[in-house]
């Protein structure tokens, strides 16, 4: 069994490292708020991520899968253009895709 002092030192080192790693992002956040690059990325990254995800999802689609994927994708785009809310459009498109898959593929 390790010595009590050794265990206390090990726990203290682990606690200090954990606290430091959790505090580091907040310490680095202040200079990033005024960065022009971060402002540019915050405006353009959501659209870029959505395009990459859509391309990755659709790359192996077959025409038979488009009976489910096509309407879900169209509704996702329509909801996003209507409400400009990525979470709402993704959840709506995913829910529709699940429902259509249950009706047409597994039904």
N, C-alpha and C positions, 0 to 999 in steps of 0.2 A: 504494500500500500504506500503510495507517495506521501511525502511529508506534507503536513497541513500548510506550511508556508509556501511550498511549491504550488499546491492547488489554488491557494488564494492569489498568488502571482499570476498563474495561468488564467484564472477567471478575470482578473483585473486587465491583463493584456488583451484578452478576447473582447471584453467590454469596451475598452478604449478603441480598438480597431473597429468594432461594430459602430460605435457612436461616431467616429471620424468618417467612416464610409457613408453613413446616413446624413451627416451634416455637410459633406463636401458638395453635393449638388446645389444646396441652398447658398453656399458661399460663392459658387461660380455663377449663380443665376443673375446677380445684380449687374455685372458688366455686360451680360448677354442681352439685357432688356433694351439697351440703346444701340445694339448692333444692327446695321442695315442688312447684313446677310441673314440674320435670324428673322428679321421682319419680312424679307423676301421669301424665305423658306416657309414661314408660317402662312403666307398667302397662297403659295403654289404647291406645297407638298400634298395637301389633301387630295387635290385633283390628280396629281401624279401617282399617288399611291392607289387611288381608285382605278386609274387606267391600267396600272401594272397588275393589280389584282384581277380585274376583268379579263385582261389578255391571258394571264396565267390560268384562270378558270376555264376559259373558252378554247384554249389551244388544242385540246384533244377531243372536242365535242364532235359527235357524229350528227348527221341530219335527223336521225331518230330522236336524239336527245333535245333537239331544238323545239319540240312540241312542249317541253317543260321549261327549258332554259330561256327560250325566246320571249315568252310572255313575262316571265319573272324579271328578265333583264330590262324589258321595255317599261314595266311598272316601276322598277328601281330608278331608272333614269327619269321617268315622268315625275315621280314623287320628289326626287332630288331637285329637279328644275322648278317644281311647284313650291316646295317648302324651304329649299336650300339648307337642309338638315341631313348630314351624312348618317347619323345614327338612325334617324327615322327611315330614311330611304333604304339603308342596309337591312334593318329589321323587317321592313315591309316586303322587300324583295326576297329575303330569306324565308319568311313565313309563307309567301305565295309559292315559292319553289318547293317547300316541304309539302304543302297542300297538293300542288299539282303532281308531285312525285307519288304521293300516297294514292291519288285518284287514278292516274294514268299508268304508272309503272307497277305499283304494287297492288292495284285494285282489281 
